């Protein structure tokens, strides 16, 4: 089985392929995904809806991890998420916390500034 850090690294790499089905394979059935300024999504169906909404109009995504730390089943990273929507490009500083259980993501929390996100979208 992959290390907890490798699970997160593989998940981050998978975003660039823009394949929601592939991304969903990383989650436990009862996982929780919480973009902290927003409401949490609980369970794969809810998480799929959130990811589908985030992917709408997206032509490219890349996460650049600046720092990453692991403590037991928890992986934390500081990163910049780069998103392209056609000619529009935006970047968002993010801190992420992942809890891994049996090689899958049980909980994922991303912390970012909603004003920065909103301004980038309006761009």
ABEGO torsion letter per residue (X at the ends): XBBAAAAAAAAAAAAAAGBAAAAAAABBAABBBBBAABBBBBEAAAAAAAAAAAABGBABBBBBBABBBBBEABBBBBBBBBBBBEABBBBBBBBBBBBBBGGBBABBBBBBBAAAAAAAAAX
